[in-house]
């Protein structure tokens, strides 16, 4: 919602992989630009935001051995698209490291982290001229 309410990107389709009607492979294979926002398990400081683009994204996802349902589904969908020669020309992962769970700082940290992640999305789309 935060991204949708602040974006002026034309032809932007936002989806939650938990509730999308098509399978993830169909979405990935039918687009030229893909930005995934997901938890980042790179073991960096809490509430950090990191961008992996193109081959860097591919390598990160390939070597991320998480058995989390979301990570496995994304890894399988991207591997299938790659095998079929249908990876999006532009692709990026905006990784968000888990935020602090301390009650006093949690709400502020989440809000700031979401804001930083969305700013990264806007920077990516500007670089891609979307």
Secondary structure, DSSP 8 states (H G I E B T S, - for coil): -HHHHH---TT-----TTT-SS-HHHHHHT-SEEEEEEE--S--STT-EEEEETHHHHHHHHH-----HHHHHHHHHHHHHHHTT---SEEEEEEE------HHHHHHHHHHHHHHHHHHHHHHHHHHT-
